[in-house]
Amino acid sequence: MTDAHTADAEAHNGPETAAKAEWSLDDTKSQIATVGVVLVGAALIEVALVPGMIVGVAAALAPKYAPSLVNGLRPAFRSVVRGAYKFGRKAREAAAEAKEQVHDIVAEVHAEDTQSAPHA
């Protein structure tokens, strides 16, 4: 943070909050730098390790960004579930209709068979 931002944060929130904000920013920068160095090192040693490192970084960042991501994806998830539910209902109706038609055909074949059996 710049001195102007630190002074502004101290004026509004007190020196402790400004110090925490500055520490948080420095901490985030050091985490990003550490992850970058580890990724470059892993790529130099073995390229196959990079996907695992990316998954690890995603797992480390998930607790921080997951709540906002979940809130953003909730409407899309609801519409997908709604569509799947409607599709399932239509599929059940279609299956019931097909089953009824098969039963009708079986009944017709059975009736034809019983009619032709006494004549034989």
N, C-alpha and C positions, 0 to 999 in steps of 0.2 A: 504494500500500500504506500501511497505517497504521503508526504508529511501533511498535505492539505486534507487528504482523506482521514488520516489519523486524528488530526486536530478537530475535524468536523465530527467524527465519531465520538471523540472525547467530550465535545460540547453537548452533543445530544444524549449520549448514553453513559457517559462516565469513562474514566480511563481503563477500567477492567474490561468493558465490552470492546473498546478499541484495541486493546492488547490481544484479546481473544480472536478478533477478526483478523488482525495482522498475523497472529500465530497460525490460524486456520489456513490463510492464504499461503504462508510459507510451507506449512505441512503438506498442502495439496501439491505445491510445486515440487517438493522433495519426493513425494510419492510418485509423481509423474516421471521425474528424472530417474528414479530408481527402477521403475518399470521399464523405461526406455533402455537403460543400460543392461538390464537383465535380458530383455528381448534381443538386443543386438548380440550379447554374449551367447545366448542360446542359438541364434541364427548362425553365428560363426562356428560353434561347436557342432551342432546338428540341426539342420533345417526342419527335420521332422518334429522337433520339440516346440516349434512356434505355435501350432494350433493348440497344444495343451496350455501354453503360456497365455494365449488369448482367452481361452476358457477360464483360466485362473484369474485373469484381470477382470473379466466379466463377473465372475463370482465375487470378487472383492468389491466391485462397484455396485453390485445388485442391491445391497441394503440401502444405499444412498439414493439410487435413482428408481428403484422398483415401485415405490408408492405413487410417484407421479406418472410413471409408465402405465401402471395398472389403472389409475383413474382415467388416463387418456384412452386406453384400449377397452374400457368397460362397455361403451356403447357399441363398438364393433363386435365384441364378444356376445353381447345380448342379441344383436341382430343375427349372428351366426347360429346361436342356440335356437332362436325363434324360427329361423329358416329350416334348421335340422328337424325341429319338432313338427313343423308343417309338412315337411317332406316325409317324415315317418308316418304321419297321420294319413297322407295321401297314398303312401305305399301300402299301408294296412287296408285301406279301402279298395285299392286295386287288387290286392291279394285276395280279399274277401269276394270281390266280383269274379275273379278268375276261378276261385274255388267253387263258387256257385255255378258257373258255366260248366266246369268239369263234372260236377255232380249231375247237372241236367243231361249232359251227353252220356254219362254212365247210366243214368236212369233210362234214357231213350234206347241205348244199346241193350240194356237188360230187358226192356219191354219188347223190343224186336226179337230178342232171343227166346223169350217165353212164348211169344206168338208163333214163332216158327218151330218150336220144339214139339207141340202137340201134333203138328202135321207130319213130322218125320217119323 
